C-alpha cells in the first residue's frame, strides 16, 4: 500500500464518528436496515424532491395553460443555470468546512472582464473568457492565502474579498452598465438548444458530473470531507488540510468564474448588481441540498433543491402577478431556515448520544 493510499484510508476513517457514538450509530444503522425498502426512501433525504413534485402538481392545477408549457420549463431551467453553477462553486469549500461568500463578486468580476475586453480590445470572446478565468483563479488564491496563512476566518476573509472585488468592478465599469457586442456564435452558446436542451444546461451538467465524481470516487473528495468533518483528525491522519482548504477556495473561484462566463453568453450585459444578487439563492440551494440524499454537501441534492424552489417561485408568479415582487426572497429565506434546521438535527442527535454515554459512564 502506497503512502498516498494509506493517507486516504486514514482520512476516510478520520471523518467517521468517534468511539462514544459507535453504539448509537450502530443501533441507528441497524434500525434503518430493518425497515422495508420503500421506507428507506420516505425520510427527509428526499424532502426537496417531494416538494418539487408538490409544486408541479399544485401549480399545474392552478395555472395549467401557462405552467405546464415547454416555454415555462425552458425559462426556469435557462434562468437557473447561472445560480446553479454558483451554488456548485459555494459547495466545494463548504465540503472542506469553510465558506466562500465571495463567489457572487467573483462571478461579477468574470462577467465585467469579459464584457470590458470585448468592448475595448480586439480579442476573441474565448480568449477574453480565459483571461477572466485567470483573474478568478488569482482571487481564489488570495482568498486561500488569507484563510490559510493569515488564519483569518473564511467567513470574514471571503466577505472582505467580495467587497474588494465589488470596488474593482465599479472602477472597471465606471459604475455604468456595460453592454458587450459579442459574436453571434457566443450568444448562440448561451441561448440555443441541442435536441431541445439548452446548451448552457449541458455546461451545468458537465460541471456537476465532474464535481460529483471528484466528491464520491477520488482521493480529493475524501480529503475534502475528512477536512470538513474533523480537521484535527484528518491532519493527524496525514491529510494536508491547509492545502485542501486553499485548493477548495481556488476551485470555488474558478467555478464562479464559469458562472460569469455563462452569463456573458446569455445576456452579454454587465451591471454591478448582477453578481451579489445571485449569492443568496445559491447559498440557500446548497444548504437545503445538504439535507438531501447523503445528508452532507452534495451535488445532486443542491440541484434538486434549487429547481424545487425555482418551480415554486415561478408557479406563484404565474398564478399571481404580484408574487413576482415578494415570492423569491420569501422562498429563499424560509428554505434557508428549514435547511439549517434539518442539517443540524444529526449533529444534535450525536451530541445527545455523547451526553448520554458520559452520563452512563458516570453512573
C-alpha positions as CSV (number, residue, x, y, z in Angstrom):
1,X,0.0,0.0,0.0
2,X,1.4,3.4,-1.0
3,X,1.7,6.3,1.4
4,X,-1.0,8.2,-0.5
5,X,-3.4,5.3,-0.3
6,X,-2.7,4.9,3.4
7,X,-3.3,8.6,3.9
8,X,-6.6,8.4,2.0
9,X,-7.7,5.4,4.1
10,X,-6.8,7.3,7.3
11,X,-8.7,10.4,6.1
12,X,-11.8,8.3,5.5
13,X,-11.5,6.9,9.0
14,X,-11.0,10.4,10.4
15,X,-14.4,11.6,9.1
16,X,-16.2,8.8,11.0
17,X,-17.8,9.3,14.4
18,X,-15.7,8.8,17.5
19,X,-15.9,5.8,19.8
20,X,-18.6,7.1,22.2
21,X,-21.0,7.4,19.4
22,X,-20.3,4.0,17.9
23,X,-23.1,2.2,19.7
24,X,-25.7,4.8,18.9
25,X,-24.6,4.9,15.3
26,X,-24.7,1.1,15.1
27,X,-28.2,1.0,16.6
28,X,-29.5,3.7,14.2
29,X,-27.9,1.9,11.2
30,X,-29.4,-1.5,12.2
31,X,-32.8,0.1,12.6
32,X,-32.6,1.6,9.1
33,X,-31.6,-1.7,7.6
34,X,-34.6,-3.4,9.3
35,X,-37.1,-1.1,7.6
36,X,-38.8,-2.2,4.4
37,X,-37.1,-0.9,1.2
38,X,-39.9,1.6,0.5
39,X,-39.4,3.3,3.9
40,X,-35.7,3.9,3.1
41,X,-36.8,6.5,0.5
42,X,-39.5,8.1,2.6
43,X,-37.5,10.2,5.0
44,X,-36.1,13.7,4.9
45,X,-33.4,12.7,2.4
46,X,-35.8,13.3,-0.5
47,X,-37.9,16.1,1.0
48,X,-36.9,18.6,-1.6
49,X,-37.9,16.2,-4.4
50,X,-41.3,15.7,-2.7
51,X,-41.6,19.5,-2.5
52,X,-40.8,19.8,-6.2
53,X,-43.4,17.2,-7.1
54,X,-45.9,19.0,-4.9
55,X,-45.3,22.3,-6.6
56,X,-45.6,20.7,-10.0
57,X,-49.0,19.2,-9.2
58,X,-50.3,22.2,-7.4
59,X,-49.5,24.9,-10.0
60,X,-50.4,22.6,-12.8
61,X,-53.9,22.6,-11.4
62,X,-53.9,26.4,-10.7
63,X,-52.3,27.6,-14.0
64,X,-52.5,24.7,-16.4
65,X,-52.3,26.8,-19.5
66,X,-49.1,28.6,-18.6
67,X,-47.2,26.4,-16.1
68,X,-47.2,23.1,-18.0
69,X,-45.6,24.5,-21.1
70,X,-42.3,23.9,-22.8
71,X,-41.7,27.7,-22.7
72,X,-42.1,27.9,-19.0
73,X,-39.8,24.9,-18.4
74,X,-37.2,26.3,-20.7
75,X,-37.3,29.7,-18.9
76,X,-36.9,28.1,-15.5
77,X,-34.0,25.9,-16.5
78,X,-32.2,28.6,-18.5
79,X,-32.5,31.2,-15.9
80,X,-31.4,28.8,-13.2
81,X,-28.1,27.7,-14.8
82,X,-26.0,30.6,-13.5
83,X,-27.3,30.3,-10.0
84,X,-26.7,26.5,-10.0
85,X,-23.1,26.9,-11.2
86,X,-22.6,29.5,-8.5
87,X,-24.1,27.1,-5.9
88,X,-21.7,24.4,-7.0
89,X,-18.9,26.9,-6.5
90,X,-20.0,27.5,-3.0
91,X,-20.4,23.8,-2.4
92,X,-16.7,22.9,-2.9
93,X,-15.2,24.8,0.1
94,X,-18.2,24.0,2.2
95,X,-17.3,20.3,1.9
96,X,-13.9,21.3,3.4
97,X,-15.6,23.1,6.3
98,X,-15.1,26.7,5.0
99,X,-17.3,29.4,3.5
100,X,-16.7,31.3,0.3
101,X,-19.0,34.3,0.4
102,X,-17.1,36.0,-2.5
103,X,-18.5,33.7,-5.2
104,X,-21.0,36.3,-6.3
105,X,-18.4,39.0,-6.6
106,X,-16.0,36.7,-8.4
107,X,-18.8,35.9,-10.9
108,X,-19.3,39.6,-11.3
109,X,-15.6,40.1,-11.9
110,X,-15.5,37.4,-14.7
111,X,-18.5,39.0,-16.4
112,X,-17.1,42.5,-16.1
113,X,-13.7,41.5,-17.5
114,X,-15.3,39.5,-20.4
115,X,-17.5,42.4,-21.4
116,X,-14.8,45.0,-20.9
117,X,-12.3,43.2,-23.1
118,X,-15.0,42.7,-25.8
119,X,-15.7,46.5,-25.8
120,X,-12.1,47.8,-25.6
121,X,-10.0,45.2,-27.3
122,X,-9.9,43.1,-30.4
123,X,-9.7,39.8,-28.5
124,X,-12.0,37.0,-29.2
125,X,-14.6,36.2,-26.5
126,X,-12.9,32.8,-25.9
127,X,-9.6,34.5,-25.1
128,X,-11.4,37.1,-23.0
129,X,-13.1,34.3,-21.1
130,X,-9.7,32.7,-20.4
131,X,-8.3,36.0,-19.1
132,X,-11.4,36.4,-16.9
133,X,-10.9,32.9,-15.5
134,X,-7.3,33.5,-14.8
135,X,-8.3,36.6,-12.8
136,X,-10.8,34.5,-10.9
137,X,-8.2,31.9,-10.1
138,X,-6.0,34.6,-8.7
139,X,-8.9,35.8,-6.5
140,X,-9.2,32.2,-5.1
141,X,-5.5,32.1,-4.5
142,X,-5.6,35.3,-2.5
143,X,-8.6,34.1,-0.5
144,X,-6.8,30.9,0.3
145,X,-3.7,32.8,1.4
146,X,-5.7,35.0,3.8
147,X,-7.6,32.0,5.2
148,X,-4.7,29.5,5.4
149,X,-1.6,31.7,6.0
150,X,-3.1,34.7,7.8
151,X,-5.5,32.5,9.8
152,X,-8.5,34.7,9.1
153,X,-11.9,33.1,9.5
154,X,-13.2,32.1,6.0
155,X,-16.5,33.9,6.6
156,X,-14.8,37.2,7.2
157,X,-12.0,36.8,4.7
158,X,-14.2,36.0,1.7
159,X,-16.7,38.6,2.7
160,X,-13.9,41.2,2.6
161,X,-12.6,39.8,-0.7
162,X,-16.1,40.2,-2.1
163,X,-16.2,43.9,-1.2
164,X,-12.8,44.5,-2.7
165,X,-13.9,42.8,-5.9
166,X,-17.0,44.9,-5.9
167,X,-14.9,48.0,-5.8
168,X,-12.7,46.6,-8.6
169,X,-15.7,46.1,-11.0
170,X,-17.0,49.5,-10.2
171,X,-13.7,51.1,-11.2
172,X,-13.6,48.9,-14.3
173,X,-17.1,49.8,-15.4
174,X,-17.1,53.4,-14.2
175,X,-20.2,52.5,-12.2
176,X,-22.1,52.1,-15.5
177,X,-23.9,49.3,-17.3
178,X,-21.7,47.7,-19.9
179,X,-23.2,46.1,-23.0
180,X,-20.8,43.8,-24.9
181,X,-21.1,43.2,-28.7
182,X,-20.3,39.5,-28.7
183,X,-20.1,37.5,-31.9
184,X,-23.2,35.5,-32.8
185,X,-21.6,32.1,-32.1
186,X,-21.0,33.3,-28.5
187,X,-24.6,34.3,-28.0
188,X,-25.8,31.1,-29.6
189,X,-23.9,29.1,-27.0
190,X,-25.9,30.8,-24.3
191,X,-29.3,30.8,-25.9
192,X,-29.5,27.9,-28.3
193,X,-30.7,24.3,-27.8
194,X,-29.5,20.9,-28.7
195,X,-32.3,18.4,-29.0
196,X,-34.5,20.7,-27.0
197,X,-32.0,21.1,-24.2
198,X,-30.3,24.5,-23.6
199,X,-26.6,24.3,-24.3
200,X,-25.8,26.0,-21.0
201,X,-27.7,23.2,-19.3
202,X,-25.2,20.8,-20.7
203,X,-22.4,23.0,-19.4
204,X,-24.0,22.8,-15.9
205,X,-24.4,19.0,-16.2
206,X,-20.7,18.6,-17.2
207,X,-19.6,20.6,-14.2
208,X,-22.0,18.7,-11.9
209,X,-20.8,15.3,-13.1
210,X,-17.1,16.3,-12.6
211,X,-17.7,17.5,-9.1
212,X,-19.9,14.5,-8.2
213,X,-17.2,12.1,-9.4
214,X,-14.5,14.0,-7.5
215,X,-16.5,14.1,-4.3
216,X,-17.6,10.4,-4.4
217,X,-14.8,8.5,-6.1
218,X,-11.5,10.3,-5.8
219,X,-8.9,10.9,-3.0
220,X,-9.6,14.6,-3.3
221,X,-13.2,14.1,-2.3
222,X,-12.2,12.0,0.7
223,X,-9.7,14.6,1.8
224,X,-12.3,17.4,1.4
225,X,-14.9,15.6,3.6
226,X,-12.3,14.5,6.1
227,X,-11.1,18.1,6.5
228,X,-14.6,19.4,6.8
229,X,-15.7,16.7,9.2
230,X,-12.8,16.7,11.6
231,X,-9.7,18.8,10.5
232,X,-7.6,17.8,13.5
233,X,-8.1,14.1,13.0
234,X,-7.6,14.5,9.2
235,X,-4.3,16.3,9.9
236,X,-3.1,13.6,12.2
237,X,-4.1,11.0,9.5
238,X,-1.7,12.6,7.1
239,X,-4.0,14.9,5.1
240,X,-2.5,18.3,4.3
241,X,-5.6,20.2,5.4
242,X,-4.2,23.6,4.7
243,X,-3.7,22.6,1.0
244,X,-7.1,21.1,0.9
245,X,-8.8,24.3,2.1
246,X,-6.6,26.5,-0.1
247,X,-7.3,24.4,-3.2
248,X,-11.1,24.3,-2.4
249,X,-11.1,28.1,-2.5
250,X,-9.3,28.3,-5.8
251,X,-11.7,25.7,-7.3
252,X,-14.6,27.7,-5.9
253,X,-13.4,30.9,-7.6
254,X,-12.8,29.1,-10.9
255,X,-16.3,27.7,-11.0
256,X,-17.8,31.0,-10.0
257,X,-15.8,32.5,-12.9
258,X,-17.5,30.0,-15.2
259,X,-20.9,31.3,-14.0
260,X,-19.9,34.8,-15.1
261,X,-18.8,33.5,-18.5
262,X,-22.1,31.7,-19.0
263,X,-23.9,34.8,-18.1
264,X,-21.9,36.7,-20.7
265,X,-23.1,34.1,-23.3
266,X,-26.7,34.5,-22.3
267,X,-27.0,38.3,-21.9
268,X,-23.7,40.0,-22.6
269,X,-24.6,42.8,-20.2
270,X,-22.7,43.8,-17.1
271,X,-24.2,45.6,-14.1
272,X,-22.6,45.9,-10.7
273,X,-25.8,44.4,-9.1
274,X,-25.6,41.1,-11.0
275,X,-23.1,39.0,-9.0
276,X,-24.2,39.8,-5.4
277,X,-27.8,39.2,-6.3
278,X,-27.1,35.6,-7.1
279,X,-25.3,34.8,-3.9
280,X,-28.2,34.2,-1.5
281,X,-30.3,31.9,-3.8
282,X,-27.1,29.8,-4.4
283,X,-26.4,29.5,-0.7
284,X,-30.0,28.6,0.1
285,X,-29.9,25.8,-2.5
286,X,-26.6,24.4,-1.1
287,X,-27.8,24.3,2.5
288,X,-31.2,22.8,1.5
289,X,-29.4,20.4,-0.7
290,X,-27.1,19.3,2.1
291,X,-30.1,17.9,4.0
292,X,-31.0,15.7,1.0
293,X,-29.7,12.3,-0.2
294,X,-26.4,11.8,1.7
295,X,-27.2,14.5,4.3
296,X,-23.9,16.3,3.6
297,X,-23.0,18.8,1.0
298,X,-23.6,17.1,-2.3
299,X,-24.1,18.0,-6.0
300,X,-27.4,16.4,-6.9
301,X,-29.1,17.5,-3.7
302,X,-28.1,21.1,-4.4
303,X,-29.5,21.0,-7.9
304,X,-32.8,19.3,-6.8
305,X,-33.2,21.9,-4.0
306,X,-32.6,24.8,-6.4
307,X,-35.1,23.7,-9.1
308,X,-37.7,22.7,-6.5
309,X,-37.6,26.3,-5.2
310,X,-37.4,27.7,-8.7
311,X,-40.5,26.0,-9.9
312,X,-42.4,27.0,-6.7
313,X,-41.4,30.7,-7.3
314,X,-42.3,30.5,-11.0
315,X,-45.7,28.9,-10.1
316,X,-46.5,31.7,-7.7
317,X,-45.5,34.4,-10.3
318,X,-47.7,32.8,-13.0
319,X,-50.7,32.4,-10.6
320,X,-50.5,35.9,-9.0
321,X,-48.7,38.7,-10.8
322,X,-48.0,40.5,-7.5
323,X,-46.0,37.5,-6.3
324,X,-43.1,38.3,-8.6
325,X,-42.1,41.0,-6.1
326,X,-42.0,39.0,-2.9
327,X,-42.0,35.3,-3.8
328,X,-38.3,34.9,-4.4
329,X,-37.0,36.4,-1.1
330,X,-39.8,34.6,0.8
331,X,-39.0,31.2,-0.6
332,X,-35.2,31.6,-0.2
333,X,-35.4,32.9,3.4
334,X,-37.8,30.1,4.5
335,X,-35.8,27.4,2.7
336,X,-32.5,28.6,4.3
337,X,-34.0,28.4,7.8
338,X,-35.6,25.0,7.2
339,X,-32.3,23.7,5.6
340,X,-30.2,24.7,8.5
341,X,-32.7,23.2,10.9
342,X,-32.7,19.9,9.0
343,X,-28.9,19.9,8.7
344,X,-28.5,20.5,12.5
345,X,-30.6,17.5,13.5
346,X,-27.9,14.8,13.0
347,X,-25.4,16.9,15.0
348,X,-27.9,17.4,17.8
349,X,-28.6,13.6,17.9
350,X,-24.9,12.9,18.1
351,X,-24.4,15.5,20.9
352,X,-27.2,13.9,22.9
353,X,-25.7,10.5,22.3
354,X,-22.4,11.7,23.7
355,X,-24.0,13.3,26.7
356,X,-26.0,10.1,27.4
357,X,-22.8,8.0,27.1
358,X,-21.0,10.2,29.5
359,X,-23.9,10.0,32.0
360,X,-23.9,6.2,31.7
361,X,-20.1,6.1,32.3
362,X,-20.5,8.4,35.4
363,X,-23.2,6.2,36.9
